[in-house]
Amino acid sequence: MVMNALNAISAYKKSGNIAEPSGGGTPVAPSGNEDFGKMVKDFMGDAVASLHEGEKAAAGAASGKVDLASVVTAMDNAEIVLTEITTIRDKVISAYQTITSSAI
């Protein structure tokens, strides 16, 4: 799998809502002022947009309008987003199972 490291880092920072301090160094978590529901909604909107971009690139390649490098990049980005969504789903299920088993 070919992957642009800067795109992966950018996607990771964006999905985790991690901000870098102005002086460099270790990234810091957000202050907590942002609503969790809004963050999830924004992430899902970005994820769907990334998946649609991958589909458009694949369709463009089939018609010969898009070069292969753009298709590979778009498909890699879509794969990264799909992996993130799957990981988040697994973590939510695990947390739910932990909560329900400890309630007994």
N, C-alpha and C positions, 0 to 999 in steps of 0.2 A: 504494500500500500504506500503510495507516494503522498506525503503530507507536508504542508508548509508549516513550519514550527511557529512562525509569527501568527498565522491564522489560528492555530490550535491554542496558543497562549491567550490570544485576544478573546476567543470563544470561551475559554475557561474563566477568564476574568469577568467577562460579561455575564456568564451563566451563574457564577458564584457571587456576583455583585461585589467584587473585590476592588478596592481602590488603592492605588499606590500613594504613599506619602510624597509630598513635594520634594523632600530632600533625598529621595531614593531609599533603599533599604527594604525592610520587610513590609509586605502588603498588610493593610489593616482592614478589618471588617467594617461594614457600614454602621452608622450611628444608631440605627434602629428606628429612625423616623419614618422609613418607608413601610408601607403596608405590605404584609406578606402576600396577601391575595393579589395585589397589583403586581408584585414582583413575579409571581407565578404566571399571571396572565400575560405580562410582557414577554417572559421567557417563551411561553408557548406560541405567542404570536411570531416571535423571531424564529422559532423552530419551524413553524409551518412555512414561513417565508423562505427559509433556507431549503426546505424540502421541495418547494415549488420551483425555486431557482435551479435545483438539480434536475428536476423534470424538464424544465424549459431548455436547459443546456443539452440534455440527452435528445430531446426532440429536434433541436437545432443541428446537432451532429448528424442525426439521421437524414436530415434534408440537405446537409452539406454547408450550412450557413455558419456554423460555429467550429472553431479549431479544436483539436483533440485535447490540448493542454487546458483549455477553459472547461471542457467537459469533465476532465479528470479532477480539476480543482473543485468544481461545483459538486461533483459526486462525493469527493472526500469530505467536504464540508457537511453535506447532507448525512453522510455516514457518522461523522463525529456527533452531530446533533441527535441522531437516532440512538447512538450509544449513550449519550447523556440522558435522554428521556428514559431509556430502559433502566439505567442505573438509578435514577431518581425514583422510578416506579418501584424498583426492588427495595430501595431504602424505606419508602413509605409503607410498603407491605410489611417489611420487617419491623418497623416501628409500631404499626398497628397490631401485629401479632404479639409483640413484647407487652404492649399496653393491655391487650385483652387477656393475656396469660397471667399478668401480675395482678389483675383485678379479681382473680378467683381466690 
